[in-house]
Amino acid sequence: MLIRAVEKFLRDNGIPATRFGRESVRDPRLVFDLRQGREPGERIKRRIEHFMNTYRRSVGQ
């Protein structure tokens, strides 16, 4: 489930939810909407996953 991966990413990296949404898909409400049950389309999911993977590589995880 996408929200679980996002929540773990936020905890592991100490990133605020609004910053994550803004930097990954230019939507500061993204995480809050996901928590409320929003189901993003495939394109948004790919952008989120790409951001998390790129961020992990940039900080050496």
NUPA-694178 format. One record per atom (N, C-alpha, C): atom name; x, z, y. Coordinates in pm, 1 decimal. Each point is the difference from the previous one (the first is absolute). Last residue first. Layout:
! NUPA-694178
atomo: CA	east: X	up: Z	north: Y
...
END
This chain:
! NUPA-694178
atomo: N	east: 2126.5	up: 134.4	north: 599.9
atomo: CA	east: -67.7	up: 68.5	north: -110.9
atomo: C	east: -11.8	up: -90.0	north: -118.6
atomo: N	east: 193.5	up: -64.9	north: 473.9
atomo: CA	east: 82.6	up: 23.1	north: -117.5
atomo: C	east: -64.8	up: 74.9	north: -113.5
atomo: N	east: -159.3	up: -180.6	north: 441.9
atomo: CA	east: 49.0	up: 137.9	north: 5.9
atomo: C	east: 74.8	up: 40.1	north: -126.1
atomo: N	east: -187.9	up: -436.3	north: 47.1
atomo: CA	east: 73.6	up: 20.2	north: 124.8
atomo: C	east: 54.7	up: 142.1	north: 13.5
atomo: N	east: -277.6	up: -133.2	north: -370.7
atomo: CA	east: 133.0	up: -63.0	north: -7.8
atomo: C	east: 82.2	up: 29.0	north: 124.4
atomo: N	east: -445.2	up: 150.9	north: -8.6
atomo: CA	east: 79.3	up: 72.6	north: -99.5
atomo: C	east: 141.0	up: -58.1	north: -9.5
atomo: N	east: -310.0	up: -223.2	north: 270.3
atomo: CA	east: 39.1	up: 126.8	north: 60.7
atomo: C	east: 88.3	up: 78.4	north: -95.4
atomo: N	east: -193.3	up: -397.6	north: -156.3
atomo: CA	east: 104.3	up: -28.4	north: 98.4
atomo: C	east: 51.2	up: 128.7	north: 62.8
atomo: N	east: -365.6	up: 30.2	north: -297.4
atomo: CA	east: 121.2	up: -42.3	north: -71.4
atomo: C	east: 115.6	up: -24.6	north: 95.9
atomo: N	east: -423.0	up: 102.1	north: 185.0
atomo: CA	east: 52.8	up: 115.2	north: -72.3
atomo: C	east: 129.6	up: -35.6	north: -72.7
atomo: N	east: -227.5	up: -349.9	north: 222.2
atomo: CA	east: 52.8	up: 97.6	north: 95.2
atomo: C	east: 63.0	up: 118.0	north: -72.9
atomo: N	east: -226.5	up: -318.6	north: -258.6
atomo: CA	east: 125.2	up: -54.4	north: 52.5
atomo: C	east: 64.5	up: 98.8	north: 96.8
atomo: N	east: -425.5	up: 103.7	north: -163.6
atomo: CA	east: 101.1	up: 14.4	north: -105.1
atomo: C	east: 135.4	up: -51.6	north: 47.2
atomo: N	east: -363.0	up: -62.3	north: 290.6
atomo: CA	east: 26.5	up: 143.3	north: -16.4
atomo: C	east: 111.5	up: 20.9	north: -101.6
atomo: N	east: -159.1	up: -436.4	north: 56.1
atomo: CA	east: 75.4	up: 42.0	north: 118.6
atomo: C	east: 37.4	up: 148.3	north: -8.7
atomo: N	east: -277.5	up: -179.7	north: -336.0
atomo: CA	east: 136.7	up: -53.0	north: -11.7
atomo: C	east: 85.8	up: 42.6	north: 118.7
atomo: N	east: -456.4	up: 109.9	north: 9.9
atomo: CA	east: 68.5	up: 76.1	north: -105.1
atomo: C	east: 144.4	up: -45.2	north: -14.1
atomo: N	east: -276.9	up: -244.7	north: 287.0
atomo: CA	east: 35.8	up: 129.4	north: 58.9
atomo: C	east: 73.9	up: 85.3	north: -102.5
atomo: N	east: -168.9	up: -407.6	north: -154.8
atomo: CA	east: 103.9	up: -25.4	north: 100.5
atomo: C	east: 48.0	up: 130.6	north: 62.6
atomo: N	east: -367.6	up: 7.0	north: -306.9
atomo: CA	east: 129.9	up: -21.2	north: -64.2
atomo: C	east: 112.6	up: -19.5	north: 101.0
atomo: N	east: -419.9	up: 280.2	north: 173.3
atomo: CA	east: 15.6	up: -123.5	north: -74.9
atomo: C	east: 141.2	up: -13.3	north: -54.6
atomo: N	east: -229.6	up: 489.8	north: 89.2
atomo: CA	east: 57.1	up: -114.9	north: 70.2
atomo: C	east: 8.9	up: -121.8	north: -91.0
atomo: N	east: -322.6	up: 442.3	north: 18.4
atomo: CA	east: 73.1	up: -80.7	north: -97.4
atomo: C	east: 53.7	up: -123.5	north: 70.7
atomo: N	east: -190.9	up: 530.6	north: 140.0
atomo: CA	east: 23.2	up: -140.9	north: 34.7
atomo: C	east: 81.3	up: -67.9	north: -109.3
atomo: N	east: -134.9	up: 481.9	north: 32.2
atomo: CA	east: -48.6	up: -92.8	north: -100.5
atomo: C	east: 17.7	up: -147.5	north: 31.8
atomo: N	east: 148.7	up: 415.4	north: 239.3
atomo: CA	east: -146.9	up: -4.2	north: 2.4
atomo: C	east: -57.2	up: -103.1	north: -96.8
atomo: N	east: 468.5	up: 47.5	north: 63.6
atomo: CA	east: -46.9	up: 131.7	north: -46.7
atomo: C	east: -152.4	up: 6.8	north: -5.3
atomo: N	east: 203.7	up: -379.0	north: 187.3
atomo: CA	east: 21.5	up: 1.0	north: -145.2
atomo: C	east: -49.7	up: 130.9	north: -59.8
atomo: N	east: -5.3	up: -35.3	north: 467.3
atomo: CA	east: -104.1	up: -83.2	north: -60.9
atomo: C	east: 14.2	up: -5.6	north: -152.1
atomo: N	east: 333.2	up: 222.7	north: 243.3
atomo: CA	east: -125.2	up: 75.0	north: 12.2
atomo: C	east: -115.7	up: -77.3	north: -63.7
atomo: N	east: 417.0	up: -213.0	north: 26.6
atomo: CA	east: 2.0	up: 107.6	north: -99.6
atomo: C	east: -129.6	up: 80.2	north: 5.7
atomo: N	east: 47.0	up: -354.9	north: 324.4
atomo: CA	east: 3.7	up: -45.0	north: -138.9
atomo: C	east: -11.3	up: 114.7	north: -100.4
atomo: N	east: 16.3	up: -27.4	north: 508.4
atomo: CA	east: -105.6	up: 69.1	north: -75.2
atomo: C	east: 3.2	up: -31.1	north: -149.6
atomo: N	east: 297.6	up: -204.3	north: 332.0
atomo: CA	east: 27.0	up: 143.5	north: -7.5
atomo: C	east: -105.4	up: 79.3	north: -77.2
atomo: N	east: 182.7	up: -512.6	north: -18.0
atomo: CA	east: -129.9	up: 66.5	north: 3.8
atomo: C	east: 22.5	up: 150.4	north: -13.0
atomo: N	east: 322.5	up: -382.9	north: -62.8
atomo: CA	east: -46.9	up: 3.7	north: 139.6
atomo: C	east: -140.4	up: 59.7	north: 14.8
atomo: N	east: 281.8	up: -23.6	north: -406.4
atomo: CA	east: -101.7	up: -104.8	north: 17.8
atomo: C	east: -60.4	up: -3.2	north: 140.1
atomo: N	east: 391.0	up: 278.4	north: -131.0
atomo: CA	east: -20.0	up: -83.8	north: -118.8
atomo: C	east: -97.6	up: -115.0	north: 25.2
atomo: N	east: 114.0	up: 332.5	north: 338.6
atomo: CA	east: 118.6	up: -76.5	north: -37.7
atomo: C	east: -23.6	up: -93.6	north: -118.3
atomo: N	east: -353.6	up: 286.4	north: 157.0
atomo: CA	east: 43.7	up: -86.3	north: 110.3
atomo: C	east: 117.0	up: -88.9	north: -43.0
atomo: N	east: -158.7	up: 330.7	north: -301.5
atomo: CA	east: -96.5	up: -107.6	north: 18.9
atomo: C	east: 42.9	up: -99.0	north: 105.8
atomo: N	east: 267.4	up: 385.2	north: -64.7
atomo: CA	east: 2.9	up: -85.2	north: -118.6
atomo: C	east: -93.5	up: -119.4	north: 17.2
atomo: N	east: -7.9	up: 333.1	north: 329.6
atomo: CA	east: 121.7	up: -82.0	north: 9.0
atomo: C	east: 8.1	up: -96.5	north: -117.9
atomo: N	east: -348.4	up: 315.5	north: 0.1
atomo: CA	east: -21.4	up: -103.1	north: 102.3
atomo: C	east: 121.2	up: -91.3	north: 14.4
atomo: N	east: 21.7	up: 372.4	north: -301.1
atomo: CA	east: -92.8	up: -103.8	north: -45.5
atomo: C	east: -17.7	up: -111.4	north: 103.5
atomo: N	east: 461.9	up: 283.3	north: -19.5
atomo: CA	east: -140.3	up: 23.9	north: 34.6
atomo: C	east: -87.2	up: -119.8	north: -39.7
atomo: N	east: 463.6	up: 139.5	north: -252.8
atomo: CA	east: -52.7	up: -91.2	north: 101.0
atomo: C	east: -146.1	up: 36.2	north: 30.4
atomo: N	east: 356.7	up: 169.7	north: -332.1
atomo: CA	east: -32.0	up: 74.8	north: 121.4
atomo: C	east: -51.0	up: -86.3	north: 113.5
atomo: N	east: 132.0	up: -100.4	north: -479.4
atomo: CA	east: 77.6	up: -48.7	north: 113.1
atomo: C	east: -30.4	up: 70.7	north: 131.7
atomo: N	east: -217.7	up: 101.2	north: -426.3
atomo: CA	east: 141.9	up: -14.7	north: -34.1
atomo: C	east: 86.1	up: -36.5	north: 120.3
atomo: N	east: -480.3	up: 28.3	north: 44.8
atomo: CA	east: 60.4	up: 130.6	north: -28.8
atomo: C	east: 150.6	up: -11.4	north: -19.9
atomo: N	east: -242.6	up: -399.9	north: 55.9
atomo: CA	east: -3.2	up: 77.9	north: 123.6
atomo: C	east: 67.2	up: 135.2	north: -20.3
atomo: N	east: -55.5	up: -273.4	north: -379.2
atomo: CA	east: 98.9	up: -57.2	north: 91.1
atomo: C	east: 7.6	up: 81.2	north: 128.6
atomo: N	east: -337.9	up: 107.5	north: -303.0
atomo: CA	east: 130.2	up: 41.9	north: -51.9
atomo: C	east: 111.5	up: -49.6	north: 91.2
atomo: N	east: -432.1	up: -146.4	north: 99.9
atomo: CA	east: 10.8	up: 144.1	north: 25.6
atomo: C	east: 135.2	up: 53.2	north: -48.2
atomo: N	east: -103.1	up: -450.4	north: -98.1
atomo: CA	east: 21.7	up: 18.7	north: 143.8
atomo: C	east: 19.6	up: 148.3	north: 31.5
atomo: N	east: -116.1	up: -115.8	north: -438.6
atomo: CA	east: 136.3	up: -46.1	north: 28.6
atomo: C	east: 33.8	up: 22.4	north: 147.1
atomo: N	east: -439.2	up: 91.1	north: -132.6
atomo: CA	east: 92.3	up: 97.7	north: -59.9
atomo: C	east: 144.8	up: -36.7	north: 29.2
atomo: N	east: -341.6	up: -298.5	north: 131.7
atomo: CA	east: 4.9	up: 118.3	north: 86.5
atomo: C	east: 93.8	up: 105.4	north: -56.5
atomo: N	east: -84.5	up: -401.9	north: -254.2
atomo: CA	east: 82.2	up: -19.2	north: 119.4
atomo: C	east: 12.4	up: 127.2	north: 83.7
atomo: N	east: -67.9	up: -23.9	north: -539.5
atomo: CA	east: -84.4	up: 0.0	north: 118.4
atomo: C	east: 89.0	up: 0.0	north: 125.0
END
